[in-house]
Every structure is written in C-alpha cells, then in structure tokens.
Amino acid sequence: MPEILFLTTFPPRQCGIATYSEDLIKAMEKQFVYSFDVKVCALETDKEQHSYEDPRVKFILNTSDEKSYQHLVSRINADHNIKVTLIQHEFGLFTDNIPAFNQFLTDVKKPVVLVFHTVLPRPDEAFKANVQHILDTVDGIIVMTDDAAEILTRDYTVSRDKITVIPHGTHLVPHLDKSVLKKKYDIGERTVLSTFGLLSSGKSIETTLDALPTIVKTTPDVLFLIIGKTHPTVVLNEGEQYREILQQKIADLNLENNVRFVNEYLPLDTLLEYLQLTDIYLFTSKDPNQAVSGTFSYALSCGCPVVSTPIPHAKEFLSDNAGLVFDFGNSQQLAEAVNRLIFDVELRQTIISNGLHKITGTAWENSAVKHARFLQKIAKDDLELHYRNPKVNLDHIKKMTTDFGMLQFSKLNQPDINSGYTIDDNARALIALCQHYKFRRDTADLRYIGIYLNFIAYCERADELFMNYVDFNMNFTDQNHNENLEDSTGRALWALGYVISLSNILPKEFISKATEIFERAILCAHKTHSPRSMAFMIKGLYYYNRRVKSEDTAGIVGLLANRLVQLYRHSASSDWAWFEGYLTYANSVLPESLLCAFSITGNEVYKDIAKKSFDFLLDKTFCEEGIKVISNRSWHFKGEVCEEYGEQPIDVAYTVITLRKFHDIFKDRKYLVKMEMAFNWFLGNNHLQQIIYNPCTGGCFDGLEEHNVNLNQGAESTVSYLMARMMIDKYFGNENELYHRRKSRSYKDKLTMN
C-alpha cells in the first residue's frame, strides 16, 4: 500500500509531540482500511536516543548529524511506496542543525506537509528567513488554530490557500460518574482542581499554589492534583529542581492537605479518568507564544470547565462562555475565577456544555479524516481513502432502554427520562436488534427484542391506529391527539413484519405475538392515505410475505402501491419525478416500498416508478464527494431552492437501506458505490469532515448542522445508525473484503463497472 511517512518524535520518547503523533497515527489507522500504511521516522539527537519496538518506525533521524539528514533524504527519494512526508515541527526539535534541515527540505522529491506546533509572531529578519524557507519549500502547511494561520499570512509571506487548520486532536470519553471515579482514586467527595502534563517551569504551577490559600478559605476540602512526571529533557539538564521548589512552596503555604502529586506518566485510560473526576481544570502556562496545548484539549473533552492563561488556543476555544481566562501569572484572578465556578453551579454547567460542543469537533477521529483528506490532496490522489467500519457497539442502545422500552431523547450520552417513549423509536429498535441477532446470534439481544415487541403491543388499540407517545409513567400523552398517527402505525407494522420474517430463528412466542398484532392491525391499511405510512406498511407486508403466503397480502400491497402510483402520476413532471410537490423526511422509503411491491406482485409499473423516483432523489441528494440529505429546516419544495444544512441520521440510514434494495434488484453497481458514500457520512465524509457516529459510546449524534454537530445521542439517530451499519457489513469497510477487491482488480475500475 502507499505509505505516509511521519517525521516526528515517537514513543518510547516522552514528549508532547510524540504522544500527539502516536494518537494521530492510531486514529488514522482506526478510521481507514486498506488505504495507506503510516510509517515513522523517529527524531533523535546526540543526547537523547531510544530503542523502538513499534514496527511502524521505519527510519531514525539524528537531527544533530548532517549525514543522517543526507542518508534519510536518499532513502525517501528512492522509496516508491512513500507518497507523502508529514513533518511534525517544533523549533526545538531541529535546532541542533538548522542548515541541514533546510537542505533536507530542498532535496526531498516527494510531497511534504509540515505541521507547525508553534508559530511565532513578529520575527526578526534571521528567524523570518529560516521560517520563510520552510514555507516556500513545503507543499502544504497545517496549523492548529486560526490565530496561527493569521500570523503566518500576516508576518510571513505565504498564501492562505496553502494552509489548512486542523485543531489539536482529543479523545472522546464516555463521561463516567464523578463520584464513582473519586472513590476509585481515594479522593472521596472533595472538590478537585487538576493540571497535567510533563512537568517543567513553563507550566507555572506556582501560580495555582499562590492562589490556593484564597480558594481554601471558602472551600476547605479542595484538592489540587498535579498530574505527570518531570519532562525527561528537564531531568537531564536540571534534575527534579522544579518539583522540589513546588514542594517547598506547598510546605510554606501549609497546603500539604490540599495538594497531591501524581508523579507518573499515566496510561491514557487512567489519565482520562483523572480528568473526568476533575471539577475544574487549570492551565497556567506562562508562554504567550504557546499556540496550543494537548492537555488543554483533553481536559475540555472530558467535560472539565477550564480556567486558562490567554494562549491563542484558549482564546479561541474558551470564547462565548466556554471557559474562563486570566492574565499570565495573576494568582488573584485565578483564585477569583475558580471560586466563581465552584459556587455558580449554573455557570459551571453552561461552560461544560459549551466547551464540549466546541471541542468534540476536534476528536482524533475527526483529526484523522481531515489529515487524510488533506494528505490525499497533497499527494495528488496517490492515496485512495476507504473508511473502516467501526465495531458494532450496542452500549448506548442498551443504556437508553428500560424494562418498558427505549427512551426517546438523550442529553449528550445520558438518557433523558423525562422525554418518555415513542412507538417510532421502539419499532426501529426492534428491527435493528432483530438485524443484529440475525447476523450475530447474540442471545443477549433477545431480552431487548422482547422489550420493544411488548412496547408495540402496549400501544395497540382495537380497531384504531397505534398510539405513539408514552410518558415515563407509562401514560399515553396528549401529543397523540395532536398528530397524525398513520406514520407511526406504519412503522409498527414494518417492525412486526420484520419479526415475523425471522420465524426460523426467533423464539416462537415472539413470532406468535407479532403475528397476532400484525394481522389485526393491517386491517387499517384500507383507510390509510399518508404516503410514508403506506410505504412502511408495504415493507411490513413484504417481510410478512416471506413467511406467511396469502392472496390477501398481494391484494393489500396492490391497493397501497396503486395509491402511491396515483400520487406519483399526479405530482410528477419532466423535472420532478416524485410523489409529492416537496421532499421532506424518510423520502427513500417511498421508492423502496414500490420495489417491495414489485417483488410481491411482479407489476412492472411499480418497478419503473420506483427507479425513476429514486434516481431523481439521488440526483437531489448526492454529489461527487458524497451525500447531503434534504434539510429539515425547510424541506425542498418543487421549484424552490432548498436550504443546504440540517441533515438527520435517519434520512441517511434510510437511503443506505434503499440503496441496498436497489442494488439487490437491479444489480447496478452505482447503487453500491452510493451506498458506501452514504454510510461514510456517519464516519466523516460530510461537509464538516466530522464523525456523526460516536464509537466511544455506541451512540450517534442527532444531526449535522452548518457549523457543528448536535452532540445529543437520541434513540432515533442511534438506532438509525445501527440499521445502516448492519445493512452494509458484507459489502465494504472491512479489511478482508477490500484486500480481495484490490487483488482482483483496482477499486477505481470496479467503481466504474456498469
């Protein structure tokens, strides 16, 4: 496979850039399958060298040695697998031999991208000349803040088009219970302040120590955690002098009971737990030119309200009430900010929420997508990107499910009990868990299938439409009287039909209950006229017909399909091949249902209209890069321009499901290609290049807006993702499938078949 070569410090070397690179590489390998190999050229000096066991380490560059640069550039230029070189740049890493580094950049014949971890404003002439050589020589530049991009274009000579901003990555976390974590780490119920990172004087920990006496006066139980060992380079040059100074200050201020050192280089999981138990995170760096901080990003992603000095990263991410900023070295301001957050609970919660919404877009998964897409452009398409399917994770679905049913909404990944239940969500959940059981035969699924089936039974009413809305006390709500219940009834029948289709593998009592309800409820089909309700009912009959053969089934399907045909003929024109004068939600179920009707009846009219209408819908929702479903802000009315943003996971999922059906019937590979493009919307192939599915929780974010993702992970979006995920498994996104695809024929050739 093509290779991406990282020039970077790398573990076991302990430094921020080594950790950053390792996290980014892992994310890229996790996000993409059979697309590229990432290799590493580890940076060392005469003073600091290591042994590397990681097989990704292909080269070692001694930045103190001119010949090491010359040897490396020869090997890169001669290696046909290397398509692009990515340099993690910090000025201190290359300071031993700047001329050799500059000559290396001149001599490399492969595309080079350079990541500036620090961008210094207002350079003197000598420094500017050195940086200018880098800017002029490399093919692409990555910085981590808008401020850094502005400095480069203002204080140096470089086109903004050459620069891309990819924020420092961070980790998605499950947001565990603070009290449980505090007990685990022997903290009790104390108020926790923390900071972490490799210790050095630049961290200015003494700023917090000087603020602590004021904080302790009002919050005596406060505990300040100083997490991290001393920076190895500092130990080489100074020993533990800085830590000893801090220890002496703690003693002088009588803070022994309020400060705890965690003098370790913690494993990632442990570090993230420490951050999740933190009540307020403190960032006190005294370097105004420190562009970004990984520690700062990690704290935000763990739900910590952050108080920080005004480095560029902080000014960007803590604006708009997402955190508090204080002046460099100003302990009084720091104490005031901390006390304000401790006692103003509402402010603290607001800051946590705003901070999470800002930082989650920088998750490593998103950073991986942005890096891969940028490197693909720089490599002039020598990299072919294929997203890897995440492992199926039912944790959030199970978390959202009580003994009665699946709750409707979630605040972030915490189920909202007050939102109650709907038959819509429980019907989709029933289908999704049946799909999972069909493919995985996990007996644990049966409990949830039983819960969702019982919920549908609870909502059935004799000779009437199903009720949809149920509150947490299991009472039907007034909302049922204000909305058309036809669509919800259609979804229930679709789910029941799907259960019946699995009569060879599901328990008999499930099949018996589903069949009894279905055969009673389908009688309402004759008085149903909602297009989507009719479509869902046809789908339910299609699955029912797989196990129960009846002439009545074909008759009801024909009745409903003919009504859809009449709607199509009434609304369609030369430029509008659709059933209504507008495109709204769940559009793809309409053509899909006509294909199901064709499968049962053999009526070619259904097949013809299904294809015309679906191809029309695909033209409205696909471009060369991917899918963009109809906006839920205003829908798309015939003859009018649709709003561009406001995409829902359910519409993408229904499109994936329908594309699978069309591929199966028509055997046209274009539907399979679009199915891959559509599913990859969940994995970052969208206009924000951000994941919609959260692999950490197993939840799916509730929507994609113009500038952000809705981080709530409700039932509709989470179950919709799972339905799509189960639908695509055998076709793409798996290593073995892509390996054999590449061996037999180039992927691009196969995409152009038919």
Secondary structure by P-SEA (a helix, b strand, c coil): cbbbbbbccccccccaaaaaaaaaaaaaaaaccccbbbbbbccccccbbbbbcccccccccccccaaaaaaaaaaaaacccccbbbbbcccccccccaaaaaaaaaacccbbbbbcccccccccaaaaaaaaaaaacccbbbbccaaaaaaaaaacccccccbbbbcbbbbbbccccaaaaaaaacccccccccccccccccccaaaaaaaaaaaaaccccbbbbbcccccccccccccaaaaaaaaaaaaaaccccccccccccccaaaaaaaaaaccbbbbbcccccccccaaaaaaaaaccbbbbcccaaaaaccccccccccccccaaaaaaaaaaaacaaaaaaaaaaaaaaacccccaaaaaaaaaaaaaaaacccbbbbbbbccccaaaaaaaccccccccccccccccccbbbbaaaaaaaaaaaaaaaaccccccaaaaaaaaaaaaaaacccccccccccccccccccccccccaaaaaaaaaaaaaaaaaacccccaaaaaaaaaaaaaaaccccccccaaaaaaaaaaaaaaacccccaaaaaaaaaaaaaaaaaaaacccccccccccccccccaaaaaaaaaaaaacccaaaaaaaaaaaaaaaaaccccccccccccccccccccccccccccaaaaaaaaaaaaaaaaacccaaaaaaaaaaaaccccccccccccccccccccccccccccccccccaaaaaaaaaaaaacccccccaaaaaaaaaaccaaaaaacc
